[in-house]
């Protein structure tokens, strides 16, 4: 029986990267120029300590479960060509529908470049619900997993699948420019990063880690430049002084003397805007998490409270009172939270489980993260690669929001977990570390 083992650096690299990312955002929250009004920091950091501990222990459990894998089945067997063709067609249909919906409104590239603020409003107005909205939601269920599946199998997939992969990536970049938003690009960076990393470690992609890191840094800088652009021009009046613009906000006190204030000048001065807005984007939800921790638990909606899509549909049946079972809407109703701001995945999950219960669910998700990673670099299947995409996206959005917020992500996230657990039980795994 053939077996494969991996050194610890390969096994634990995803959780190392996540811990660096998470602790860095907390460092900025505590010492950055945006000083939030948080009265219960001890409770906030105590909860986050146990949350991080649960995530580490959960990941460790997942590693121990799958550290030694049987290689009786080969990658080409585990990647079902027929299923891959089906997913490709669904993703292709989703992209075509998105382009079609662009034509139904006033959004266009010229408007987006000339007036990003008006372009964003025009783009959003054309993305309403209705039949086309539900069709797009169902068709886009596979979009996030498709990137990781295609990258890890890039040498094996046919020309049409490669074309759809590139078209999907272009669509996300195009939509980001059209709607002057950054969340699509951020998702793309996350899943491509982990998909490429898995492809390198599974030896499906021949590229040195040094070159990969360099490309990743260039990608992050490009993302930062784009974020700076939309931060300056996606306003009623273009921002001319980003420091004063940030200082005028009522969401925090601005510290002009912070050592984390960016000081780029000359041609690179525009990057300051992206850094400042990045500070807010990645940290303001911790204040709302602290506020949520200060509220008593009102009750559970039995797995409806963790998702904006789910709780809003439950409201249609039971009335607006049910929204108070979600920390997001409860914070809004009590005047502690602005509806456009984030509350972290921690608080969304706690809406169903309590904050103590959320610790156990985080443990479970971390175990899935480890299992999907190990499977993806050793015996990649469609299910393991899809789960790696969702888990990496979830963990790198955890300090912002909970991923299954809308219909498409709700179906994709939970559906992939169920499929992975089912297929994992069917495939032979031997030994534990």
C-alpha positions as CSV (number, residue, x, y, z in Angstrom):
1,X,0.0,0.0,0.0
2,X,1.5,3.3,-1.1
3,X,1.5,6.1,1.4
4,X,2.7,9.7,1.5
5,X,3.7,11.9,4.4
6,X,4.4,15.6,4.5
7,X,6.7,17.8,6.6
8,X,5.1,20.0,9.1
9,X,5.7,23.2,7.1
10,X,3.5,21.9,4.3
11,X,0.8,20.6,6.6
12,X,0.6,23.7,8.7
13,X,1.3,26.5,6.2
14,X,-2.3,27.6,5.7
15,X,-2.9,28.0,9.4
16,X,0.4,29.8,9.8
17,X,-0.6,32.2,7.1
18,X,-4.0,32.7,8.7
19,X,-2.6,33.4,12.2
20,X,-0.3,36.0,10.8
21,X,-3.1,37.6,8.9
22,X,-5.5,37.6,11.8
23,X,-3.1,38.8,14.4
24,X,-1.9,41.5,12.1
25,X,-5.5,42.9,11.8
26,X,-5.8,42.8,15.6
27,X,-2.4,44.6,15.8
28,X,-3.7,47.4,13.5
29,X,-7.0,47.5,15.4
30,X,-5.1,48.1,18.7
31,X,-2.2,50.3,17.6
32,X,-3.4,51.8,14.2
33,X,-4.5,55.4,13.6
34,X,-8.2,54.5,13.8
35,X,-9.1,54.5,17.5
36,X,-12.4,52.8,18.1
37,X,-14.5,53.3,21.2
38,X,-14.4,49.9,22.9
39,X,-15.2,49.6,26.6
40,X,-14.9,45.8,27.0
41,X,-11.6,45.1,25.4
42,X,-10.7,42.5,28.0
43,X,-13.9,40.5,27.0
44,X,-13.2,41.0,23.3
45,X,-9.6,39.7,23.5
46,X,-10.5,36.9,25.9
47,X,-13.1,35.6,23.4
48,X,-10.7,36.0,20.5
49,X,-8.0,34.2,22.4
50,X,-10.2,31.1,22.9
51,X,-11.5,31.5,19.3
52,X,-7.9,31.3,18.0
53,X,-7.0,28.5,20.3
54,X,-10.0,26.5,19.1
55,X,-9.0,27.1,15.5
56,X,-5.5,25.9,16.1
57,X,-6.6,22.8,18.0
58,X,-9.2,22.1,15.3
59,X,-6.6,22.4,12.6
60,X,-4.3,20.1,14.5
61,X,-7.1,17.6,14.8
62,X,-7.7,17.7,11.1
63,X,-4.0,17.2,10.4
64,X,-3.8,14.2,12.8
65,X,-6.8,12.6,11.1
66,X,-5.3,12.8,7.6
67,X,-1.6,13.0,8.0
68,X,-0.9,9.6,6.4
69,X,-2.9,9.0,3.3
70,X,-3.4,5.9,1.1
71,X,-2.4,6.5,-2.5
72,X,-4.2,3.5,-3.9
73,X,-6.4,5.9,-5.9
74,X,-4.7,8.4,-8.1
75,X,-5.5,12.0,-8.8
76,X,-6.9,11.3,-12.3
77,X,-9.4,9.0,-10.8
78,X,-10.5,11.3,-8.0
79,X,-11.1,14.2,-10.4
80,X,-14.2,13.0,-12.3
81,X,-14.0,14.4,-15.8
82,X,-17.7,14.3,-16.3
83,X,-18.4,16.3,-13.1
84,X,-15.7,18.8,-14.0
85,X,-17.3,19.4,-17.4
86,X,-20.7,19.9,-15.7
87,X,-19.2,22.4,-13.3
88,X,-17.5,24.2,-16.2
89,X,-20.7,24.6,-18.1
90,X,-22.5,25.9,-15.0
91,X,-19.8,28.5,-14.4
92,X,-19.8,29.5,-18.0
93,X,-23.6,30.0,-18.0
94,X,-23.2,32.1,-14.8
95,X,-20.6,34.4,-16.4
96,X,-22.8,34.8,-19.6
97,X,-25.8,35.7,-17.4
98,X,-23.8,38.3,-15.5
99,X,-22.6,39.9,-18.7
100,X,-26.2,39.9,-19.9
101,X,-27.5,41.6,-16.7
102,X,-25.0,44.3,-17.3
103,X,-26.9,45.3,-20.4
104,X,-30.2,45.7,-18.5
105,X,-29.0,48.8,-16.6
106,X,-27.0,51.9,-17.2
107,X,-23.7,50.5,-15.9
108,X,-20.9,50.6,-18.5
109,X,-17.1,50.9,-18.4
110,X,-17.0,54.5,-19.6
111,X,-19.3,55.6,-16.8
112,X,-17.3,53.6,-14.2
113,X,-14.0,55.2,-15.3
114,X,-15.4,58.7,-15.6
115,X,-17.5,58.7,-12.4
116,X,-16.9,55.7,-10.1
117,X,-19.5,56.8,-7.7
118,X,-22.3,57.0,-10.3
119,X,-21.0,53.9,-12.0
120,X,-21.2,51.9,-8.7
121,X,-24.8,53.1,-8.2
122,X,-25.7,52.1,-11.7
123,X,-24.1,48.7,-11.4
124,X,-25.9,48.0,-8.1
125,X,-29.3,49.0,-9.4
126,X,-29.0,46.4,-12.2
127,X,-28.2,43.6,-9.6
128,X,-31.6,43.3,-8.0
129,X,-33.5,40.1,-7.3
130,X,-36.3,38.7,-9.4
131,X,-36.0,35.7,-11.6
132,X,-32.7,36.6,-13.1
133,X,-31.3,37.3,-9.7
134,X,-32.2,33.8,-8.5
135,X,-30.9,32.2,-11.6
136,X,-27.6,34.0,-11.2
137,X,-27.5,32.9,-7.5
138,X,-28.0,29.2,-8.4
139,X,-25.6,29.2,-11.3
140,X,-22.8,31.0,-9.4
141,X,-22.7,28.3,-6.6
142,X,-19.6,26.7,-8.2
143,X,-17.7,29.9,-9.1
144,X,-15.5,30.1,-6.0
145,X,-14.6,26.4,-6.0
146,X,-14.0,26.4,-9.7
147,X,-10.9,28.5,-9.5
148,X,-9.1,26.1,-7.1
149,X,-10.3,23.1,-9.0
150,X,-9.1,24.5,-12.3
151,X,-5.7,25.7,-10.9
152,X,-4.7,22.4,-9.3
153,X,-5.7,20.5,-12.5
154,X,-4.6,23.1,-15.0
155,X,-2.4,20.7,-16.9
156,X,-5.2,18.1,-17.2
157,X,-8.2,20.2,-18.0
158,X,-9.2,20.8,-21.6
159,X,-9.0,24.1,-23.6
160,X,-12.6,25.1,-22.9
161,X,-12.2,24.7,-19.2
162,X,-9.1,26.8,-19.3
163,X,-11.0,29.4,-21.3
164,X,-13.9,29.5,-18.8
165,X,-11.3,29.8,-16.0
166,X,-9.8,32.9,-17.6
167,X,-13.2,34.3,-18.5
168,X,-14.4,33.9,-14.9
169,X,-11.3,35.7,-13.6
170,X,-11.8,38.5,-16.1
171,X,-15.5,38.8,-15.2
172,X,-14.6,39.4,-11.5
173,X,-12.0,42.0,-12.4
174,X,-14.4,43.7,-14.9
175,X,-17.3,43.7,-12.3
176,X,-14.9,45.2,-9.7
177,X,-14.1,48.1,-12.1
178,X,-17.7,48.4,-13.2
179,X,-19.1,48.5,-9.6
180,X,-16.1,50.2,-8.0
181,X,-15.8,47.5,-5.3
182,X,-13.0,45.4,-4.0
183,X,-14.6,42.3,-2.5
184,X,-14.6,40.3,-5.7
185,X,-10.9,40.9,-6.3
186,X,-10.2,40.0,-2.6
187,X,-12.0,36.7,-3.0
188,X,-10.1,36.0,-6.2
189,X,-6.8,36.7,-4.6
190,X,-7.6,34.4,-1.7
191,X,-8.7,31.4,-3.7
192,X,-6.1,31.8,-6.4
193,X,-3.4,32.0,-3.6
194,X,-4.4,28.8,-1.9
195,X,-5.2,27.1,-5.2
196,X,-1.7,27.9,-6.6
197,X,-0.1,26.9,-3.3
198,X,-1.8,23.5,-3.4
199,X,-0.8,23.1,-7.0
200,X,2.8,23.8,-6.1
201,X,2.9,21.4,-3.2
202,X,1.1,18.6,-5.2
203,X,3.7,19.2,-8.0
204,X,1.0,20.0,-10.5
205,X,2.5,23.4,-11.1
206,X,6.2,23.9,-11.6
207,X,7.0,27.3,-10.0
208,X,9.4,28.2,-7.2
209,X,8.0,29.4,-3.9
210,X,10.2,32.5,-4.3
211,X,8.6,33.4,-7.6
212,X,5.2,32.6,-6.2
213,X,5.7,34.9,-3.3
214,X,6.9,37.7,-5.6
215,X,3.9,37.3,-7.8
216,X,1.7,37.4,-4.7
217,X,3.3,40.6,-3.5
218,X,2.8,42.2,-6.9
219,X,-0.9,41.1,-6.9
220,X,-1.4,42.6,-3.4
221,X,0.2,45.9,-4.4
222,X,-2.0,46.0,-7.5
223,X,-5.0,45.4,-5.3
224,X,-3.9,48.1,-3.0
225,X,-3.5,50.5,-5.9
226,X,-7.1,49.7,-7.1
227,X,-8.5,50.1,-3.6
228,X,-6.8,53.5,-3.4
229,X,-8.3,54.5,-6.7
230,X,-11.9,53.7,-5.7
231,X,-11.4,55.1,-2.2
232,X,-10.5,58.5,-3.7
233,X,-13.0,58.6,-6.6
234,X,-15.9,56.6,-5.3
235,X,-17.2,59.7,-3.4
236,X,-19.6,62.5,-4.3
237,X,-16.5,64.7,-4.5
238,X,-13.1,63.2,-5.2
239,X,-10.9,63.0,-2.1
240,X,-8.0,65.4,-2.2
241,X,-6.6,64.9,1.3
242,X,-7.0,61.3,2.5
243,X,-5.8,62.0,6.0
244,X,-8.4,64.7,6.6
245,X,-11.0,62.7,4.9
246,X,-10.4,59.7,7.3
247,X,-10.1,62.0,10.3
248,X,-13.6,63.5,9.7
249,X,-15.3,60.1,10.2
250,X,-17.6,59.6,13.2
251,X,-16.8,55.9,13.4
252,X,-13.5,56.4,15.4
253,X,-11.1,58.9,16.7
254,X,-8.2,59.6,14.4
255,X,-4.6,59.4,15.7
256,X,-2.4,61.7,13.7
257,X,0.7,60.5,15.6
258,X,0.3,56.7,15.0
259,X,3.4,55.0,13.8
260,X,1.2,53.0,11.4
261,X,0.2,56.1,9.4
262,X,1.4,55.5,5.8
263,X,3.8,58.1,4.5
264,X,4.1,57.3,0.8
265,X,4.8,60.4,-1.4
266,X,5.2,61.4,-5.0
267,X,3.8,58.9,-7.5
268,X,3.1,56.4,-4.7
269,X,1.1,58.8,-2.5
270,X,-2.2,57.3,-3.8
271,X,-1.4,54.1,-2.0
272,X,-2.0,55.9,1.3
273,X,-5.7,56.0,0.5
274,X,-5.8,52.2,0.0
275,X,-3.9,51.6,3.3
276,X,-6.2,53.9,5.3
277,X,-9.4,52.4,3.9
278,X,-7.8,48.9,4.3
279,X,-7.3,49.7,8.0
280,X,-11.0,50.5,8.3
281,X,-12.1,47.6,6.1
282,X,-10.2,45.0,8.1
283,X,-10.6,46.3,11.7
284,X,-13.9,48.2,12.2
285,X,-15.9,44.9,12.6
286,X,-13.9,44.2,15.9
287,X,-15.7,47.1,17.5
288,X,-19.1,45.7,16.5
289,X,-17.9,42.2,17.7
290,X,-17.2,43.9,21.1
291,X,-20.6,45.4,21.1
292,X,-22.2,42.1,20.3
293,X,-20.3,40.4,23.2
294,X,-21.8,43.0,25.5
295,X,-25.4,41.9,24.6
296,X,-27.1,39.0,26.3
297,X,-28.1,36.0,24.1
298,X,-31.8,36.4,23.1
299,X,-32.4,33.1,21.5
300,X,-31.7,31.0,18.4
301,X,-33.4,30.7,15.1
302,X,-31.9,27.2,14.6
303,X,-29.3,27.9,11.8
304,X,-31.1,30.9,10.3
305,X,-29.4,33.6,12.3
306,X,-25.9,33.2,10.9
307,X,-26.8,34.3,7.3
308,X,-28.3,37.5,6.2
309,X,-30.1,35.7,3.4
310,X,-31.6,33.1,5.8
311,X,-32.7,35.5,8.5
312,X,-34.3,37.9,6.0
313,X,-36.3,35.1,4.5
314,X,-37.3,33.9,8.0
315,X,-38.5,37.5,8.6
316,X,-41.0,37.1,5.8
317,X,-42.7,34.2,7.7
318,X,-42.5,35.3,11.3
319,X,-42.2,39.1,11.0
320,X,-39.5,41.7,11.8
321,X,-39.2,40.6,15.5
322,X,-37.2,37.6,14.4
323,X,-34.4,39.8,13.2
324,X,-33.5,40.5,16.8
325,X,-32.2,37.0,17.0
326,X,-29.3,38.0,14.7
327,X,-26.6,40.1,16.3
328,X,-26.3,42.1,13.0
329,X,-29.8,43.4,13.2
330,X,-30.0,43.6,16.9
331,X,-27.0,45.9,16.9
332,X,-28.7,48.1,14.3
333,X,-32.0,48.2,16.2
334,X,-30.2,49.2,19.4
335,X,-28.2,52.0,17.6
336,X,-24.9,50.3,18.1
337,X,-24.1,49.5,14.5
338,X,-24.3,51.0,11.0
339,X,-26.1,48.6,8.6
340,X,-23.3,48.9,6.0
341,X,-20.6,47.9,8.5
342,X,-19.4,44.4,9.2
343,X,-19.7,42.4,12.5
344,X,-17.2,39.5,11.9
345,X,-18.1,35.9,11.3
346,X,-17.7,35.3,15.0
347,X,-20.8,37.4,15.8
348,X,-22.8,36.0,12.9
349,X,-22.1,32.4,14.0
350,X,-22.9,33.3,17.6
351,X,-26.3,34.4,16.5
352,X,-27.2,30.7,16.3
353,X,-24.8,29.1,18.7
354,X,-24.0,31.7,21.4
355,X,-20.4,32.9,21.6
356,X,-19.5,29.9,23.7
357,X,-21.0,27.6,21.1
358,X,-19.2,29.4,18.3
359,X,-15.9,28.2,19.7
360,X,-16.9,24.6,18.9
361,X,-18.0,25.4,15.4
362,X,-14.7,27.3,14.7
363,X,-12.9,24.1,15.9
364,X,-15.0,22.1,13.3
365,X,-14.3,24.6,10.5
366,X,-10.5,24.6,11.3
367,X,-10.5,20.8,11.1
368,X,-12.2,20.9,7.7
369,X,-9.6,23.5,6.6
370,X,-6.8,21.1,7.5
371,X,-8.5,18.1,5.9
372,X,-9.3,19.9,2.7
373,X,-5.7,21.2,2.5
374,X,-4.1,17.8,3.0
375,X,-6.4,16.1,0.6
376,X,-5.8,18.8,-2.0
377,X,-2.0,18.4,-1.9
378,X,-2.0,14.6,-1.9
379,X,-5.2,13.1,-3.3
380,X,-7.1,16.1,-4.7
381,X,-10.8,15.5,-5.5
382,X,-13.4,17.9,-6.7
383,X,-14.9,17.9,-3.2
384,X,-11.6,18.5,-1.4
385,X,-10.6,21.3,-3.7
386,X,-14.0,22.9,-3.5
387,X,-13.9,22.8,0.3
388,X,-10.4,24.3,0.3
389,X,-11.7,27.2,-1.7
390,X,-14.6,27.8,0.7
391,X,-12.5,27.3,3.9
392,X,-9.7,29.6,2.8
393,X,-12.2,32.2,1.8
394,X,-14.1,31.8,5.1
395,X,-11.0,32.1,7.3
396,X,-9.7,35.1,5.5
397,X,-13.0,36.8,5.8
398,X,-13.6,35.8,9.4
399,X,-12.7,39.2,10.8
400,X,-15.2,40.8,8.3
401,X,-18.2,38.7,7.8
402,X,-19.5,35.1,7.5
403,X,-19.2,33.9,4.0
404,X,-22.6,32.2,3.5
405,X,-24.4,35.6,3.7
406,X,-26.4,35.3,0.4
407,X,-28.2,32.5,-1.4
408,X,-25.4,31.5,-3.7
409,X,-22.7,31.4,-0.9
410,X,-25.2,29.7,1.5
411,X,-25.8,26.8,-0.9
412,X,-22.2,26.5,-1.9
413,X,-20.6,26.7,1.5
414,X,-22.9,24.3,3.4
415,X,-23.4,22.1,0.3
416,X,-19.7,21.6,-0.2
417,X,-19.2,20.7,3.5
418,X,-21.9,18.0,3.2
419,X,-20.5,16.6,0.0
420,X,-16.9,16.6,1.4
421,X,-17.9,14.7,4.5
422,X,-19.8,12.2,2.5
423,X,-17.0,11.5,0.0
424,X,-14.4,11.5,2.8
425,X,-16.2,8.6,4.5
426,X,-16.2,6.7,1.2
427,X,-12.5,7.1,0.4
428,X,-10.0,5.1,2.4
429,X,-7.9,6.9,4.8
430,X,-5.4,5.0,6.9
431,X,-3.4,5.9,10.0
432,X,-3.3,8.9,12.3
433,X,-0.3,10.9,13.4
